């Protein structure tokens, strides 16, 4: 019995690279073809994250613009007068307004 164990042990040690290759192949196959860790899904998710980050930046920029605009309207009279004239076409009693299209 001892000779058989020694022979098996010797054979396994000589062929151990086959086991490493087989295990490595299984791991690589699982990484590429597993639905949860599929590399294409990962790339799609990364693209979606980039697009959402760009959208977040645009929303933050527009929110900052409107916040500053509101602040200027609340604190300054010149901006309020300009907005009233341009958006609502208001005028002083002594002025004539011409609308160009």
C-alpha positions, 0 to 999 in steps of 0.5 A: 500500500505504501508504494501505491501512495508514493507512486500517486504522490510522485505522479501528482507532484509531476503533474501538478501544473495540470491541476493549476491550469485546470483550476485557473481555467475554471476561474477564468471561465467563471469570470467571463461567463458568470452572469453576475460578474460578466465583463460586458455588464461591468463595462455597461455599468461603468458607461452608465455611471459616467453618463449619470455623473455628467448629468449630475454635474449639469444639474448642479451647475444649473442649480448653482446658476438659479441659486445665484440668480435668485440671490441677485434678484433678492439683493439687487434692484438693477437685476430685478428691473432688468428681469421685469423689463425683459421677461414681463415687458414692463415699462415706466410711464414715460417710456415706449416699448418696442418688441422685435421678433 
